[in-house]
């Protein structure tokens, strides 16, 4: 399925809150650095027809670095650059990294 010229679209939460905010924020967890690293790695591996970009608040900051991939609508909780290989595989083939999926039922 192609969406606006892209096969997949990955959004990273880049929301910022005060350091004492109880929910925390993805920006303080270095979400933008991770987003840039994923973009760079996807380009280096020649993964075409995808888009990786920052988003405003995705409403899940307390769960870790929040990321959502469309058209699958898969939400991920990420910890850092160690997650890049699985994210690239999702962008490339659509294979979902089940162990990174966000538990939206908590």
PyMOL commands that set and color helices and strands:
alter all, ss='L'
color gray80, all
select helices_A, chain A and resi 27-29+31-44+61-63+81-93+98-100
alter helices_A, ss='H'
color red, helices_A
select strands_A, chain A and resi 8-13+50-55+65-70+74-78
alter strands_A, ss='S'
color yellow, strands_A
deselect
rebuild
show_as cartoon
